[in-house]
């Protein structure tokens, strides 16, 4: 296998390693040795408090393109359009100094402070390009760069991966390769005058650290010790810890110095049965990103680890992975968005929400990952809808310098997080999963305790079992309509709707598309009502088994001691009272929908 194929395989593996094309990349920081809450194991990052009071923006950079068609020939969305929308510089050579200098000048003008260069191993074409060309470019004198360590590259750690995990043991081949390859980076790059440092520590971004298993704490400690002893440097490590499916692993997060998602392209399990077009508002990409950011940042804050958010302009890998049929994420948030780049604008605003005031650092994916159409690098061309296999019928316009100008405006005007509208209060008040004993007849009742009507359009009921650590898109109930002040709103399955209409003369407000309420049972379940921004409005969890933790649990779970009778439901004791404690707020009583 030649170098190009090795690099391509690694890039493809980046997608499949998460099974859903969500990537996470972390810029990690800690102010004291952190104690892992779950295991009690100490994992010191040897850090002192870091600070970045002025906003710093980085972008991921791929020095893998060649004048012989290297990487360009592997396919990319805009290169496959008819007519093409090529890079403004054409299909360039990453080793050309004029190209590198132009990239840096454009980036600086847009407010980008550094590039994170993709690293696939010492003896790869990409590394030779970075070492012999990028680091010697004249424009680099007043610009910074760091390294994105591509963990799952064939010439790095992927040969040691077993069943999706990288399991470290003291002195095993995986650990030795991990330490040796980063020792090479320290020797080759970390002393470069333009290498990115935070508190005089060279920054290293390590991809998919959420695949680390075994004695990763020891491996990271031994890595730090090796670099300290051989090079006199303390590392500022960046771990890719935001897993789209699994819950956070706190003792692993504590080993790093800051966390950030590489890319938040999709929700964990994406279901688009009828189309390959996935507008952001349809797939809830920003809301899912906010959910994940909120959970991980709460942990990183508690551990003294910085959270570094990410912004994404769009995604389309149909030029390189058409057979996989990943959906096309356009620049607009929805078909009616008057803003051509509404997704990027709102991602930037959300990034602003998750930066700490004394550590303002964020990443953008990407500068030039043309295979996935995440790039900011300017293009040229004319609008087109062809080929339909790639555009899925949309009129795709070239963006030129527009994305860079949006980033520039954000950088120049950012002064702190924008205030979101306050969360409207709505209570989950009743749950019945077997109306009259029929297990296909279930309903969920909501109540508006406020003095104003609440618009439900864009809100979702999210259902999952006690074993689920993430939300599946096909288990959402997308709400519509509104709830007047003091009124109830009933969401029911078709069977429950028919029974309530015939026997109770009740009209439900919304009927689910599914025959049953999925993932939940009278033994256990979790429900969250999320608003248009993805924030939890109310949450309810219950169990007949052992208790469970998670972002849906309000203080304590409601304990199911006996299965409700056919005419009973789990009911909130008072529609207007919410003590944020499910154990105190709910009881089992006679079913009373809309009463």
ROTIZA-822465 format. One record per residue (C-alpha): residue number from 1; y, z, x. Coordinates in Angstrom, 3 decimals. Example, Ala and Ser with C-alpha at 12.3 -4.5 7.8 and 13.67 -1.06 7.14 Angstrom:
2
REC seq    north       up     east
REC   1   -4.500    7.800   12.300
REC   2   -1.060    7.140   13.670
! end
This chain:
595
REC seq    north       up     east
REC   1    0.000    0.000    0.000
REC   2    3.348   -0.980    1.504
REC   3    6.428    1.181    1.590
REC   4    7.980   -0.464   -1.439
REC   5    4.898    0.181   -3.540
REC   6    4.730    3.764   -2.371
REC   7    8.324    4.299   -3.379
REC   8    7.800    2.553   -6.692
REC   9    4.727    4.638   -7.474
REC  10    6.673    7.787   -6.769
REC  11    9.497    6.662   -9.027
REC  12    7.095    5.880  -11.854
REC  13    5.333    9.197  -11.305
REC  14    8.687   10.896  -11.843
REC  15    8.520    9.686  -15.450
REC  16    4.887   10.433  -16.149
REC  17    4.817   13.829  -14.445
REC  18    6.715   15.238  -17.408
REC  19    4.872   13.169  -19.964
REC  20    8.111   12.588  -21.833
REC  21   10.676   11.395  -19.375
REC  22   12.652   14.530  -19.214
REC  23   13.481   15.507  -15.718
REC  24   15.042   18.621  -14.429
REC  25   16.754   19.157  -11.153
REC  26   18.165   22.442  -10.067
REC  27   20.965   23.492   -7.820
REC  28   19.965   27.060   -7.268
REC  29   21.882   30.124   -6.109
REC  30   21.392   33.850   -6.081
REC  31   23.539   36.789   -5.189
REC  32   20.824   39.369   -4.559
REC  33   17.070   39.352   -4.033
REC  34   15.709   38.735   -7.509
REC  35   12.851   40.663   -9.052
REC  36   10.511   38.532  -11.154
REC  37   10.412   40.102  -14.573
REC  38    6.901   39.041  -15.490
REC  39    5.092   39.712  -12.224
REC  40    7.293   42.185  -10.422
REC  41    6.942   40.080   -7.257
REC  42    9.977   40.016   -4.995
REC  43   11.157   36.523   -4.122
REC  44   14.275   36.749   -2.018
REC  45   16.489   33.721   -1.577
REC  46   18.459   35.619    1.080
REC  47   21.668   34.584   -0.633
REC  48   25.055   36.182   -0.941
REC  49   27.377   35.376   -3.826
REC  50   28.452   31.742   -3.694
REC  51   31.612   30.411   -5.234
REC  52   33.029   27.018   -6.127
REC  53   36.264   27.538   -7.994
REC  54   37.198   23.841   -7.940
REC  55   34.961   21.493   -9.900
REC  56   32.515   19.586   -7.678
REC  57   30.552   16.610   -9.028
REC  58   27.482   15.021   -7.437
REC  59   25.595   11.837   -8.334
REC  60   22.038   10.813   -7.474
REC  61   21.908    7.879   -5.066
REC  62   18.993    5.535   -4.336
REC  63   19.172    3.710   -0.975
REC  64   16.099    1.590   -1.701
REC  65   17.494   -1.898   -2.466
REC  66   16.985   -4.758   -0.004
REC  67   18.357   -8.278    0.481
REC  68   14.773   -9.571    0.248
REC  69   14.553   -8.399   -3.381
REC  70   13.198   -4.970   -2.487
REC  71   13.270   -2.884   -5.684
REC  72   15.411   -5.470   -7.493
REC  73   12.247   -7.537   -8.035
REC  74   10.456   -4.600   -9.625
REC  75   12.568   -5.085  -12.739
REC  76   15.580   -3.468  -14.333
REC  77   17.104   -3.676  -17.797
REC  78   20.373   -5.441  -17.001
REC  79   18.713   -7.800  -14.544
REC  80   16.335   -8.932  -17.292
REC  81   19.079   -9.591  -19.851
REC  82   19.906  -13.195  -20.725
REC  83   22.490  -13.773  -19.415
REC  84   22.202  -11.076  -16.757
REC  85   24.540   -8.132  -16.290
REC  86   24.259   -7.653  -12.539
REC  87   25.844   -5.026  -10.316
REC  88   29.432   -5.992   -9.578
REC  89   28.401   -6.314   -5.915
REC  90   25.398   -8.438   -6.858
REC  91   21.826   -7.493   -5.955
REC  92   22.940   -5.890   -2.725
REC  93   21.241   -4.556    0.390
REC  94   21.401   -0.755    0.680
REC  95   21.653   -1.168    4.457
REC  96   24.890   -3.115    4.296
REC  97   27.755   -0.931    5.520
REC  98   30.355   -2.702    3.394
REC  99   28.266   -1.952    0.300
REC 100   27.858    1.716    1.264
REC 101   31.571    2.044    1.952
REC 102   32.462    0.448   -1.383
REC 103   30.104    2.797   -3.231
REC 104   31.714    5.796   -1.571
REC 105   35.259    4.587   -2.279
REC 106   34.486    3.921   -5.946
REC 107   32.772    7.305   -6.237
REC 108   35.684    9.175   -4.648
REC 109   38.177    7.458   -6.935
REC 110   36.131    8.554   -9.966
REC 111   36.057   12.201   -8.827
REC 112   32.539   12.265   -7.378
REC 113   32.387   14.596   -4.365
REC 114   28.925   13.845   -2.993
REC 115   25.789   11.746   -3.339
REC 116   22.265   13.194   -3.439
REC 117   20.140   10.704   -1.471
REC 118   16.563   10.145   -2.602
REC 119   14.056   11.024    0.165
REC 120   10.448    9.727    0.017
REC 121    9.149   10.732    3.450
REC 122    9.970   10.305    7.113
REC 123    8.402    6.881    7.684
REC 124    9.684    5.110    4.570
REC 125   12.132    2.231    4.302
REC 126   14.355    4.433    2.174
REC 127   14.603    7.111    4.844
REC 128   15.288    4.602    7.593
REC 129   18.106    3.244    5.457
REC 130   19.588    6.684    4.878
REC 131   19.248    7.771    8.508
REC 132   20.345    4.591   10.269
REC 133   22.806    3.114    7.788
REC 134   24.184    5.498    5.166
REC 135   24.870    8.403    7.519
REC 136   26.745    6.064    9.904
REC 137   29.004    4.438    7.316
REC 138   32.680    4.783    8.159
REC 139   33.697    5.886    4.636
REC 140   31.447    8.941    4.887
REC 141   33.953   10.775    7.057
REC 142   35.677   12.294    4.015
REC 143   32.730   12.331    1.594
REC 144   29.604   14.493    1.377
REC 145   25.898   13.863    0.879
REC 146   22.767   15.910    0.362
REC 147   19.055   15.148   -0.012
REC 148   16.961   14.863   -3.172
REC 149   13.455   15.756   -1.970
REC 150   11.091   13.564   -4.021
REC 151    8.246   16.070   -4.229
REC 152    5.755   13.731   -5.900
REC 153    6.188   10.863   -3.438
REC 154    2.967    9.555   -1.912
REC 155    4.209   10.374    1.590
REC 156    5.301   13.869    0.674
REC 157    3.332   16.215   -1.582
REC 158    1.569   14.064   -4.174
REC 159   -1.681   13.774   -2.115
REC 160   -2.074   17.535   -2.555
REC 161   -1.480   17.664   -6.304
REC 162   -4.443   18.681   -8.476
REC 163   -4.343   18.308  -12.264
REC 164   -0.579   18.020  -12.243
REC 165    0.030   21.142  -10.145
REC 166    0.974   21.707   -6.523
REC 167   -0.972   24.867   -5.680
REC 168    0.257   26.618   -2.547
REC 169   -1.905   28.893   -0.446
REC 170   -1.041   30.522    2.870
REC 171   -1.338   27.853    5.552
REC 172   -2.953   25.192    3.354
REC 173   -2.196   21.501    3.911
REC 174    0.250   21.401    1.007
REC 175    2.329   24.244    2.404
REC 176    2.257   22.816    5.907
REC 177    3.373   19.368    4.732
REC 178    6.105   20.954    2.605
REC 179    7.495   22.948    5.522
REC 180    7.081   20.191    8.121
REC 181    8.857   17.550    6.029
REC 182   11.819   19.829    5.336
REC 183   11.882   20.827    9.009
REC 184   12.321   17.093    9.693
REC 185   15.238   16.983    7.237
REC 186   16.858   19.920    8.988
REC 187   16.463   18.207   12.343
REC 188   17.697   14.826   11.077
REC 189   20.365   15.534    8.468
REC 190   21.439   19.130    8.013
REC 191   23.779   19.204   11.033
REC 192   25.559   15.996   10.051
REC 193   29.283   16.730    9.633
REC 194   29.250   15.228    6.122
REC 195   26.141   17.055    4.926
REC 196   26.836   19.148    1.821
REC 197   27.007   22.876    2.428
REC 198   27.675   25.792    0.132
REC 199   28.783   28.952    1.928
REC 200   27.847   27.126    5.151
REC 201   24.264   26.647    3.934
REC 202   22.834   23.100    3.833
REC 203   21.949   22.144    0.255
REC 204   18.508   20.707   -0.488
REC 205   17.442   19.517   -3.930
REC 206   13.687   19.804   -4.525
REC 207   12.269   17.734   -7.364
REC 208    9.737   19.007   -9.993
REC 209    9.363   22.498   -8.609
REC 210    8.071   23.409  -12.059
REC 211    4.774   21.911  -10.840
REC 212    4.546   24.563   -8.093
REC 213    1.635   26.956   -8.545
REC 214   -0.218   29.498   -6.455
REC 215    1.660   31.228   -3.644
REC 216    4.878   29.221   -4.029
REC 217    6.892   32.376   -3.407
REC 218    5.316   32.807   -0.007
REC 219    5.646   29.108    0.799
REC 220    9.368   29.111    0.011
REC 221    9.913   32.307    1.990
REC 222    8.040   30.832    4.964
REC 223   10.079   27.618    4.622
REC 224   13.314   29.598    4.765
REC 225   12.049   31.589    7.752
REC 226   11.043   28.425    9.630
REC 227   14.428   26.761    9.182
REC 228   16.197   30.005   10.093
REC 229   14.160   30.493   13.275
REC 230   14.130   26.864   14.463
REC 231   17.593   25.739   13.419
REC 232   19.621   28.893   12.821
REC 233   20.341   27.872    9.228
REC 234   20.048   29.572    5.865
REC 235   19.044   27.095    3.146
REC 236   20.742   26.599   -0.201
REC 237   17.726   25.406   -2.195
REC 238   17.803   23.459   -5.415
REC 239   14.693   23.744   -7.594
REC 240   13.746   21.446  -10.460
REC 241   12.691   24.200  -12.828
REC 242   13.637   23.034  -16.325
REC 243   10.264   22.100  -17.791
REC 244   10.490   20.242  -21.121
REC 245    7.296   21.791  -22.491
REC 246    6.441   25.001  -20.685
REC 247    8.569   28.148  -20.909
REC 248   10.619   29.261  -17.893
REC 249    8.747   30.948  -15.044
REC 250   11.164   33.624  -13.942
REC 251    9.650   34.614  -10.612
REC 252    9.678   30.965   -9.518
REC 253   13.283   30.474  -10.623
REC 254   14.170   33.557   -8.588
REC 255   13.018   31.824   -5.397
REC 256   15.875   29.320   -5.492
REC 257   19.649   29.352   -5.349
REC 258   20.703   27.445   -8.533
REC 259   19.119   25.408  -11.315
REC 260   20.091   22.111  -12.969
REC 261   18.302   19.450  -15.039
REC 262   17.890   16.107  -13.255
REC 263   17.823   14.215  -16.527
REC 264   17.578   15.248  -20.167
REC 265   16.503   11.990  -21.715
REC 266   14.371   13.067  -24.640
REC 267   13.024   15.924  -26.619
REC 268    9.595   17.118  -25.492
REC 269    7.471   15.190  -27.980
REC 270    9.275   12.111  -29.203
REC 271    8.102   10.235  -32.282
REC 272    9.755    6.917  -33.083
REC 273    7.123    5.098  -35.136
REC 274    9.224    2.200  -36.357
REC 275   11.594    1.344  -33.544
REC 276   12.170    1.515  -29.812
REC 277   15.845    2.280  -30.431
REC 278   16.732    5.924  -29.990
REC 279   20.367    6.718  -30.665
REC 280   21.265   10.164  -29.350
REC 281   21.938   11.555  -32.822
REC 282   18.587   10.291  -34.098
REC 283   16.536   11.787  -31.281
REC 284   18.756   14.885  -31.002
REC 285   19.043   14.478  -27.257
REC 286   22.226   16.522  -26.814
REC 287   21.011   19.252  -29.125
REC 288   17.681   19.491  -27.302
REC 289   19.524   19.615  -23.988
REC 290   21.699   22.456  -25.295
REC 291   18.610   24.372  -26.474
REC 292   16.954   24.055  -23.075
REC 293   20.157   24.766  -21.129
REC 294   20.845   27.866  -23.209
REC 295   17.419   29.345  -22.599
REC 296   17.281   28.599  -18.877
REC 297   20.863   29.643  -18.203
REC 298   20.328   32.996  -19.896
REC 299   17.508   33.657  -17.437
REC 300   19.359   32.304  -14.418
REC 301   22.408   34.436  -15.248
REC 302   20.253   37.539  -15.478
REC 303   18.565   36.741  -12.166
REC 304   21.829   35.961  -10.393
REC 305   20.977   32.258  -10.171
REC 306   23.626   29.629  -10.882
REC 307   23.077   26.993  -13.542
REC 308   24.371   23.524  -12.678
REC 309   24.494   21.175  -15.692
REC 310   23.964   17.429  -15.770
REC 311   25.500   14.469  -17.580
REC 312   23.750   11.218  -18.502
REC 313   25.356    7.934  -19.693
REC 314   22.216    6.373  -21.220
REC 315   18.635    5.308  -20.493
REC 316   16.597    2.106  -20.667
REC 317   13.560    1.565  -18.433
REC 318   12.189   -1.346  -20.438
REC 319   12.818   -3.694  -17.519
REC 320   10.348   -1.816  -15.325
REC 321    8.023   -0.043  -17.813
REC 322    8.052   -2.184  -20.960
REC 323    4.355   -1.506  -21.647
REC 324    5.055    2.226  -21.968
REC 325    7.587    1.487  -24.736
REC 326   10.033    4.273  -23.962
REC 327   12.900    4.126  -26.374
REC 328   16.301    2.694  -25.501
REC 329   19.043    5.348  -25.410
REC 330   22.350    3.461  -25.822
REC 331   25.786    4.521  -24.600
REC 332   26.933    5.228  -28.173
REC 333   25.685    8.364  -29.927
REC 334   24.957    6.484  -33.147
REC 335   25.446    3.065  -34.689
REC 336   28.801    4.096  -36.190
REC 337   30.235    5.926  -33.176
REC 338   33.678    4.372  -32.560
REC 339   33.426    5.452  -28.909
REC 340   31.546    2.932  -26.775
REC 341   30.464    5.729  -24.426
REC 342   30.253    8.677  -26.799
REC 343   26.985    9.932  -25.296
REC 344   28.441   10.258  -21.789
REC 345   31.675   11.798  -23.045
REC 346   29.788   14.456  -25.001
REC 347   27.333   15.095  -22.154
REC 348   30.296   15.754  -19.866
REC 349   31.835   18.154  -22.393
REC 350   28.516   19.952  -22.732
REC 351   28.239   20.201  -18.952
REC 352   31.597   21.942  -19.071
REC 353   30.147   24.528  -21.452
REC 354   27.423   25.563  -19.000
REC 355   29.409   25.935  -15.771
REC 356   30.301   29.432  -14.670
REC 357   34.020   29.935  -13.916
REC 358   33.399   30.876  -10.277
REC 359   30.761   28.200   -9.627
REC 360   31.874   24.835  -11.005
REC 361   29.202   22.392   -9.899
REC 362   27.542   19.637  -11.926
REC 363   25.446   16.526  -11.387
REC 364   25.465   13.059  -12.921
REC 365   22.343   10.926  -13.267
REC 366   22.898    8.542  -11.618
REC 367   24.984    6.419   -9.281
REC 368   22.543    3.515   -8.965
REC 369   19.125    4.088  -10.569
REC 370   19.196    0.589  -12.080
REC 371   15.494    0.698  -13.054
REC 372   16.282    3.328  -15.698
REC 373   19.812    2.129  -16.566
REC 374   21.321    5.546  -15.875
REC 375   23.770    4.164  -13.321
REC 376   27.544    4.551  -13.191
REC 377   27.904    1.844  -10.554
REC 378   30.035   -0.977  -12.034
REC 379   28.350   -4.054  -13.477
REC 380   29.586   -7.439  -14.654
REC 381   28.544  -10.025  -17.224
REC 382   28.924  -10.883  -20.903
REC 383   27.511   -9.253  -24.081
REC 384   24.017  -10.283  -25.144
REC 385   21.169   -9.361  -27.484
REC 386   18.457  -11.058  -25.434
REC 387   15.673  -10.467  -24.770
REC 388   14.990   -8.476  -27.934
REC 389   12.075   -6.711  -26.198
REC 390   14.649   -4.948  -24.045
REC 391   17.718   -4.707  -26.271
REC 392   15.756   -3.999  -29.486
REC 393   18.376   -6.103  -31.253
REC 394   21.504   -4.315  -30.029
REC 395   24.462   -6.230  -28.667
REC 396   24.510   -4.910  -25.091
REC 397   27.909   -5.040  -23.429
REC 398   28.697   -4.735  -19.729
REC 399   30.537   -1.501  -19.000
REC 400   32.340   -2.440  -15.766
REC 401   34.380    0.534  -14.541
REC 402   34.480    2.256  -17.941
REC 403   31.934    4.974  -17.132
REC 404   33.664    5.794  -13.852
REC 405   37.016    5.980  -15.625
REC 406   35.577    8.402  -18.194
REC 407   34.239   10.594  -15.397
REC 408   37.598   10.424  -13.616
REC 409   39.417   11.536  -16.766
REC 410   36.981   14.428  -17.213
REC 411   37.403   15.562  -13.608
REC 412   41.201   15.349  -13.765
REC 413   41.544   17.233  -17.041
REC 414   38.731   19.802  -16.880
REC 415   40.088   23.320  -17.082
REC 416   37.150   25.139  -18.648
REC 417   34.655   24.905  -21.479
REC 418   35.799   23.338  -24.722
REC 419   35.468   25.645  -27.697
REC 420   32.791   24.621  -30.171
REC 421   33.240   25.292  -33.874
REC 422   31.867   28.699  -34.828
REC 423   28.324   28.842  -36.155
REC 424   28.286   28.825  -39.966
REC 425   26.211   31.668  -41.340
REC 426   23.170   30.714  -43.399
REC 427   20.173   32.998  -43.907
REC 428   16.507   32.082  -44.174
REC 429   15.622   34.115  -47.246
REC 430   12.128   33.183  -48.458
REC 431    8.964   31.532  -47.167
REC 432    5.965   30.571  -49.275
REC 433    3.142   28.536  -47.786
REC 434    0.752   28.477  -50.748
REC 435    2.482   28.285  -54.120
REC 436   -0.028   29.388  -56.756
REC 437   -2.680   29.393  -54.011
REC 438   -2.212   25.687  -53.155
REC 439   -1.998   25.412  -49.350
REC 440   -0.169   22.091  -49.624
REC 441    2.545   23.658  -51.738
REC 442    5.056   25.390  -49.489
REC 443    8.779   25.991  -49.503
REC 444   11.556   27.530  -47.434
REC 445   14.638   28.972  -49.111
REC 446   18.067   29.204  -47.466
REC 447   21.071   31.197  -48.674
REC 448   24.786   30.833  -47.965
REC 449   26.246   34.382  -47.919
REC 450   29.727   33.155  -47.105
REC 451   32.769   32.310  -49.203
REC 452   32.832   28.566  -48.393
REC 453   30.422   25.703  -48.880
REC 454   28.417   24.775  -45.755
REC 455   27.590   21.159  -44.891
REC 456   23.931   20.801  -43.912
REC 457   24.110   17.184  -42.758
REC 458   22.823   17.044  -39.192
REC 459   21.164   20.482  -39.318
REC 460   17.423   20.894  -38.866
REC 461   14.696   23.359  -39.693
REC 462   12.503   23.620  -36.599
REC 463    8.933   24.816  -37.121
REC 464    6.412   25.924  -34.533
REC 465    3.433   28.232  -34.115
REC 466    3.396   31.360  -31.976
REC 467    1.692   29.295  -29.250
REC 468    4.449   26.672  -29.071
REC 469    7.131   27.071  -26.398
REC 470    9.012   23.952  -27.404
REC 471    9.963   22.023  -30.517
REC 472    8.217   18.828  -31.539
REC 473   10.379   16.161  -33.108
REC 474    7.793   15.282  -35.733
REC 475    7.866   18.906  -36.936
REC 476   11.585   18.954  -37.669
REC 477   12.893   18.977  -41.219
REC 478   16.199   17.107  -41.162
REC 479   18.520   18.627  -43.746
REC 480   21.120   16.925  -45.905
REC 481   23.578   17.902  -48.608
REC 482   25.375   21.240  -48.656
REC 483   25.031   24.833  -49.871
REC 484   27.863   26.148  -52.033
REC 485   29.138   29.654  -51.324
REC 486   26.725   32.311  -52.560
REC 487   24.070   29.758  -53.532
REC 488   20.500   29.013  -52.420
REC 489   18.975   25.799  -51.063
REC 490   15.280   25.040  -51.479
REC 491   13.249   22.820  -49.128
REC 492    9.761   22.129  -50.517
REC 493    6.693   20.022  -49.906
REC 494    5.865   17.422  -52.589
REC 495    3.194   19.644  -54.128
REC 496    5.526   22.645  -54.285
REC 497    8.304   20.499  -55.731
REC 498    6.067   19.284  -58.541
REC 499    4.718   22.758  -59.334
REC 500    8.162   24.376  -59.387
REC 501    9.561   21.657  -61.613
REC 502    6.683   21.821  -64.094
REC 503    6.009   25.558  -64.186
REC 504    9.353   27.114  -63.226
REC 505   11.776   24.399  -64.380
REC 506   13.298   24.513  -60.905
REC 507   14.697   21.510  -59.089
REC 508   14.315   21.650  -55.312
REC 509   17.203   20.484  -53.158
REC 510   15.141   18.606  -50.583
REC 511   11.545   17.403  -50.389
REC 512    9.794   17.169  -47.028
REC 513    8.274   13.893  -45.902
REC 514    5.178   15.768  -44.719
REC 515    2.563   16.930  -47.217
REC 516    2.547   20.419  -45.708
REC 517    4.921   22.522  -43.635
REC 518    3.460   21.849  -40.171
REC 519    2.581   24.247  -37.332
REC 520    3.095   27.420  -39.365
REC 521    0.637   29.544  -41.348
REC 522    0.571   32.909  -43.045
REC 523   -1.003   34.299  -39.877
REC 524    1.840   33.343  -37.602
REC 525    4.788   31.053  -37.232
REC 526    8.374   30.581  -36.188
REC 527   11.264   28.908  -38.001
REC 528   14.735   28.254  -36.675
REC 529   17.642   26.763  -38.553
REC 530   19.707   24.854  -35.990
REC 531   23.188   23.531  -36.582
REC 532   24.637   20.146  -35.674
REC 533   25.079   21.269  -32.048
REC 534   21.521   22.566  -31.710
REC 535   22.552   26.232  -31.889
REC 536   20.386   28.710  -33.789
REC 537   21.982   29.684  -37.107
REC 538   19.102   31.907  -38.166
REC 539   15.562   32.465  -36.957
REC 540   12.447   34.033  -38.423
REC 541    9.109   34.775  -36.771
REC 542    6.046   36.496  -38.129
REC 543    2.540   37.303  -36.951
REC 544   -0.702   38.908  -38.047
REC 545   -1.835   38.945  -34.415
REC 546   -0.221   40.360  -31.302
REC 547    3.532   40.038  -31.056
REC 548    5.107   37.170  -29.170
REC 549    8.387   36.495  -27.424
REC 550   10.731   33.532  -27.410
REC 551   14.106   32.234  -28.384
REC 552   13.163   32.325  -32.092
REC 553   12.456   36.054  -32.188
REC 554   15.149   38.284  -33.658
REC 555   14.528   41.710  -32.126
REC 556   11.007   42.177  -33.559
REC 557    8.560   39.889  -35.355
REC 558    7.699   40.537  -38.973
REC 559    4.167   41.921  -38.968
REC 560    1.761   40.423  -41.530
REC 561   -0.637   43.248  -42.450
REC 562   -2.115   41.563  -45.518
REC 563   -2.167   37.939  -46.579
REC 564    0.293   37.394  -49.447
REC 565   -1.269   36.880  -52.877
REC 566   -0.891   33.465  -54.600
REC 567    2.237   34.671  -56.397
REC 568    3.816   36.277  -53.312
REC 569    6.139   35.160  -50.503
REC 570    7.702   36.585  -47.380
REC 571   11.169   37.485  -48.649
REC 572   14.373   38.767  -47.063
REC 573   15.093   42.232  -48.411
REC 574   18.722   41.298  -49.078
REC 575   19.994   37.717  -49.244
REC 576   23.352   38.757  -47.840
REC 577   22.160   41.130  -45.118
REC 578   20.932   39.987  -41.702
REC 579   20.227   42.751  -39.184
REC 580   18.858   40.209  -36.684
REC 581   15.566   42.042  -36.748
REC 582   12.766   40.219  -38.583
REC 583   10.678   43.378  -38.846
REC 584   13.447   45.131  -40.807
REC 585   14.861   42.167  -42.721
REC 586   11.690   40.858  -44.394
REC 587    8.946   42.089  -46.676
REC 588    6.179   40.652  -48.886
REC 589    7.056   40.514  -52.557
REC 590    6.737   38.386  -55.679
REC 591    7.852   34.805  -55.170
REC 592   11.350   34.255  -56.498
REC 593   12.748   30.897  -55.380
REC 594   16.413   30.327  -56.223
REC 595   16.782   33.736  -57.794
! end
